[in-house]
């Protein structure tokens, strides 16, 4: 699918591939699966200018292009999950500032994020409000000089390591009690705590946030009262297809190791790659992987060109690529046989890591609804 890329894009993709294998692989071997974000990893990514993808050109960055973010996530995800997640969360936590922040907010936060000086995250999901954002209960009550925030956020990736968070809360108005606004919260604000760290099937820095009469100055609001939902949805439209890119990266690694193992594993006197049943599996895996990559690249290119139907093509990319990658990883594990279910094997790790991609940033069921609504309303 590289025919969809410019020579510069292909060069960048190769640059990140080499960075991932030469710099990230040793870090992955050193720290392994972890609930923490190694500082050594953040520094390596910052030194390689990976976070500059999230910075506007007029501030010294790469211009915040969806395609470049997708290419980077594709290469990182297949090597080390924390690297992929850290880029994703730096993006989700900086893009709202890029979209709606004033000049003071951009100068204060974006450069530090792009330099790896601070980590950020995106806090939208709640215990009772996942796909149904309208069920949000976290509320920010306006005062003369700011807002008093109360509530909970759940499943916040990189939430323990993050220095700041983009938090969405209800700011009820007389004509709309469900109005949502966005705020920049800094760790250390009184009443803002990491309530608990959560354990996932694949180790991951993920937490619950708790807000108890947390005072947020007015200068920390993003945009205006009531603009929070639009900021949240525009951010998801920007990054949703990049979840598909991460799935492609994991799927590629799963395919690569399946081919390698199938050539080496001898049964009935010959490599299992000689059996048609295995060949058919590999053929299906490769075909789905190419289709996924095409959908992801298409969605990113459409987004970067400000074309219509971004929500639809982003949903298609996220939906198909994550579902396909799950099938690819599952088939790769099947090809590995008993070795595939041994704790510590690469495919066993990928099997656990791929599962969450079909859920976060909108489950596959929600993507189907987005696609169908777009088709029926056009």
C-alpha positions in Angstrom: 0.0 0.0 0.0 3.0 2.3 -0.1 1.9 3.4 -3.5 -0.6 5.6 -1.6 2.4 7.4 0.0 4.6 10.2 -1.4 8.4 9.6 -1.5 8.7 11.8 1.6 6.0 9.7 3.5 7.8 6.5 2.5 11.1 7.9 3.8 9.4 8.9 7.1 7.9 5.4 7.4 11.3 3.8 7.0 12.8 6.3 9.4 10.4 5.2 12.2 10.8 1.5 11.3 14.5 1.8 11.9 14.0 3.8 15.0 11.6 1.2 16.4 13.9 -1.7 15.7 17.2 0.0 16.7 16.2 2.2 19.6 12.8 0.9 20.9 13.6 -2.8 20.7 16.4 -2.7 23.4 14.1 -0.7 25.7 11.4 -3.3 25.2 13.8 -6.0 26.0 15.0 -4.1 29.1 11.6 -3.2 30.6 9.3 -5.8 29.1 5.5 -5.6 29.6 5.0 -2.8 32.2 2.3 -0.7 33.8 4.7 2.2 33.7 6.1 4.5 31.0 9.9 4.2 31.0 11.5 7.6 31.0 14.2 6.1 28.8 11.4 5.4 26.2 10.0 9.0 26.4 13.5 10.4 25.9 14.3 8.2 23.0 11.0 9.2 21.3 11.6 12.8 22.0 15.2 12.7 20.7 13.9 11.1 17.5 11.3 13.9 17.1 8.4 11.5 17.2 6.4 13.9 19.3 7.0 16.7 16.9 4.3 15.1 14.8 1.9 16.7 17.2 3.2 20.2 16.9 2.2 22.9 14.3 4.8 23.9 11.7 4.8 27.5 13.0 6.0 26.1 16.4 8.7 23.9 14.9 6.7 20.7 14.4 5.7 18.6 11.5 2.2 20.1 11.1 0.0 17.6 12.8 -0.7 15.3 9.8 -2.9 12.2 10.4 -1.0 10.1 7.9 2.4 10.7 9.6 0.8 9.8 12.9 -0.6 6.6 11.4 2.7 5.6 9.9 4.5 6.1 13.2 1.9 4.1 15.2 2.0 1.3 12.6 5.8 0.9 13.1 5.8 1.4 16.9 2.9 -0.9 17.8 4.4 -4.0 16.3 7.5 -3.5 18.4 6.5 -2.2 21.8 3.0 -1.3 23.0 4.0 1.4 25.5 5.7 3.3 22.7 2.6 3.2 20.5 0.3 4.2 23.4 2.6 7.0 24.5 2.5 8.6 21.1 -1.3 8.1 20.9 -1.9 9.7 24.3 0.5 12.6 23.7 -1.7 13.1 20.6 -5.1 12.8 22.2 -4.0 15.0 25.0 -2.4 17.7 22.8 -4.8 17.9 19.8 -7.6 19.5 21.9 -5.1 22.3 22.7 -4.1 22.5 19.1 -7.8 22.7 18.1 -9.2 25.0 20.7 -6.4 26.4 22.8 -5.6 30.1 22.9 -2.0 31.3 22.2 -1.0 31.2 25.9 -2.2 27.6 26.3 -0.4 26.5 23.1 2.8 28.2 24.2 2.6 26.8 27.7 1.9 23.2 26.8 2.4 22.1 23.2 6.2 22.7 23.0 6.7 20.8 26.3 4.6 17.9 25.0 6.5 17.8 21.7 9.8 17.8 23.6 8.7 15.0 25.9 9.1 17.3 28.9 5.6 16.5 30.0 3.2 13.7 29.3 -0.5 14.2 28.8 -3.7 12.2 28.5 -7.4 12.4 27.5 -10.1 11.9 30.1 -13.5 11.4 28.6 -14.7 7.9 29.7 -16.5 7.5 33.0 -17.7 4.4 35.0 -21.2 4.9 33.6 -20.4 6.9 30.5 -18.4 5.1 27.8 -19.9 5.0 24.3 -22.9 7.0 25.7 -21.2 10.3 26.4 -24.5 11.9 27.2 -24.5 9.9 30.4 -21.5 11.8 31.7 -21.8 12.8 35.3 -18.6 14.7 36.0 -19.6 18.3 36.4 -17.8 21.6 36.5 -19.8 24.3 38.4 -18.8 27.8 37.4 -17.7 30.3 40.0 -16.6 33.9 39.8 -13.0 33.0 39.0 -13.1 29.4 37.7 -14.9 26.1 38.1 -15.4 23.5 40.8 -15.0 20.1 39.3 -16.5 16.9 40.8 -16.7 13.4 39.4 -14.8 10.3 38.1 -13.0 9.3 35.0 -12.1 5.7 34.1 -9.9 3.8 31.7 -7.5 6.7 31.4 -4.4 5.6 29.5 -1.0 6.9 30.7 -3.0 8.5 33.5 -0.5 7.7 36.2 2.5 9.0 34.3 0.7 12.0 32.8 1.6 15.5 34.0 -1.6 17.1 32.6 -5.0 15.8 31.4 -7.7 17.1 29.0 -10.8 16.6 31.1 -14.4 16.8 29.8 -17.2 17.7 32.2 -20.8 18.8 32.1 -21.3 22.6 32.5 -25.1 22.8 32.7 -26.8 25.8 31.1 -30.5 26.7 31.6 -31.3 25.8 28.0 -29.1 22.7 27.9 -28.3 20.8 31.1 -26.0 18.4 29.3 -23.6 21.0 27.9 -20.0 19.7 28.0 -16.9 21.8 28.2 -13.2 20.9 28.1 -10.4 21.8 30.6 -6.7 21.4 31.0 -5.9 20.0 34.5 -2.5 19.7 35.9 -1.4 17.0 38.4 -1.0 18.6 41.8 -4.2 20.6 41.6 -6.0 20.2 44.9 -8.9 17.7 44.6 -7.4 16.0 41.5 -6.1 12.5 42.4 -5.3 9.2 40.7 -8.0 7.2 42.4 -6.6 3.8 41.5 -4.4 2.0 39.0 -6.2 -0.6 37.0 -5.0 -4.1 35.9 -5.5 -5.1 32.3 -4.9 -8.5 30.5 -1.9 -6.8 28.9 0.1 -4.5 31.3 -0.7 -0.9 30.6 -0.6 2.5 32.5 -4.3 2.9 33.0 -6.1 4.5 35.9 -9.2 6.2 37.4 -9.2 9.9 38.1 -11.2 11.4 40.9 -12.2 15.0 41.3 -13.4 16.3 44.7 -14.1 20.0 44.7 -11.2 20.5 42.4 -10.8 24.2 41.5 -9.9 24.9 37.9 -9.0 28.5 36.9 -10.9 29.9 34.0 -7.7 30.2 32.1 -7.6 26.4 32.0 -10.8 26.1 30.0 -10.3 25.1 26.3 -12.5 27.1 24.0 -15.8 28.3 25.3 -18.5 26.8 27.6 -20.4 24.2 25.6 -17.7 23.5 23.0 -16.3 20.4 24.8 -18.3 17.7 22.9 -17.2 19.1 19.6 -13.6 19.2 20.7 -13.8 15.6 21.9 -15.4 14.3 18.7 -13.0 16.2 16.4 -10.1 14.8 18.4 -11.5 11.2 18.0 -12.0 11.8 14.3 -8.3 12.8 14.0 -6.9 9.8 15.9 -9.5 7.0 15.3 -7.9 5.8 12.1 -4.5 5.7 13.9 -5.9 2.9 16.2 -6.3 1.0 12.9 -2.7 1.8 12.1 -1.6 0.4 15.4 -3.6 -2.8 14.6 -1.9 -3.0 11.3 1.5 -2.9 13.0 0.5 -5.7 15.4 -1.0 -7.7 12.5 2.2 -7.3 10.5 4.3 -8.6 13.3 1.9 -11.5 13.8 2.1 -12.4 10.1 5.8 -12.1 10.0 6.4 -14.5 12.9 3.8 -16.9 11.5 5.6 -17.2 8.2 9.0 -17.6 10.0 7.6 -20.3 12.3 5.8 -22.1 9.5 9.0 -22.4 7.5 10.9 -23.8 10.5 8.3 -26.1 12.2 8.7 -29.7 10.9 5.7 -32.1 11.0 5.2 -35.3 9.1 8.6 -34.9 7.6 8.3 -31.4 6.1 7.8 -27.7 7.1 4.2 -27.0 7.9 4.4 -24.1 5.4 4.2 -26.8 2.7 0.7 -27.8 3.8 -2.2 -26.1 2.0 -4.1 -25.5 5.2 -1.3 -23.3 6.5 -0.8 -21.6 3.1 -4.5 -20.7 3.0 -4.2 -19.1 6.5 -1.2 -17.1 5.5 -2.9 -15.9 2.3 -6.0 -14.8 4.1 -3.9 -13.0 6.8 -1.8 -11.1 4.2 -4.9 -10.1 2.2 -6.7 -8.7 5.3 -3.6 -6.9 6.3 -3.3 -5.1 2.9 -7.0 -4.2 3.0 -6.6 -2.8 6.5 -3.5 -0.8 5.6 -5.3 0.7 2.5 -8.4 1.7 4.6 -6.1 3.4 7.2 -4.0 5.3 4.7 -7.1 6.4 2.8 -8.8 7.7 5.9 -5.6 9.6 7.0 -5.2 11.1 3.5 -8.8 12.2 3.4 -8.5 13.8 6.9 -5.3 15.6 5.9 -7.1 17.0 2.8 -10.1 18.2 4.8 -12.4 16.1 2.6 -16.0 15.1 3.6 -17.0 12.0 5.3 -14.0 11.9 7.6 -16.1 10.3 10.4 -17.2 7.5 8.1 -13.8 6.6 6.6 -12.1 6.9 10.0 -14.7 4.5 11.5 -14.3 2.1 8.6 -10.5 2.1 9.1 -10.7 1.6 12.8 -13.4 -1.1 12.6 -12.0 -3.2 9.8 -8.3 -3.0 10.8 -8.8 -3.9 14.4 -11.2 -6.7 13.7 -8.9 -8.0 10.9 -5.8 -7.8 13.1 -7.5 -9.8 15.8 -8.2 -12.5 13.3 -4.6 -12.3 12.0 -3.2 -12.6 15.5 -5.5 -15.5 16.3 -4.5 -17.4 13.1 -0.8 -16.7 13.8 -1.2 -18.2 17.3 -3.0 -21.2 15.7 -0.1 -21.7 13.4 2.3 -21.6 16.4 0.3 -24.4 18.0 1.2 -25.1 21.6 4.1 -22.7 21.5 1.7 -19.9 20.9 0.0 -20.2 24.3 3.2 -20.3 26.2 3.5 -17.2 28.5 6.3 -15.0 27.3 6.1 -15.9 23.6 5.7 -12.9 21.2 2.4 -14.2 19.8 1.0 -14.8 23.3 1.8 -11.1 24.1 0.3 -9.9 20.8 -2.9 -12.0 21.5 -3.5 -10.1 24.7 -2.5 -6.7 23.4 -4.7 -6.7 20.3 -7.9 -7.3 22.2 -8.4 -3.8 23.6 -8.1 -2.1 20.2 -11.5 -3.4 19.2 -12.9 -1.5 22.2 -11.1 1.8 22.9 -11.9 5.0 21.0 -15.2 3.5 20.1 -16.0 -0.2 20.0 -16.5 -2.0 16.8 -20.3 -1.9 17.4 -20.1 1.9 17.7 -18.1 2.1 14.5 -20.8 0.2 12.7 -23.4 2.7 13.9 -21.2 5.6 12.7 -20.8 4.1 9.3 -24.5 3.2 8.9 -25.7 6.6 10.1 -23.4 8.3 7.6 -24.7 6.1 4.8 -28.4 6.6 5.6 -28.1 10.4 6.2 -26.2 11.1 3.0 
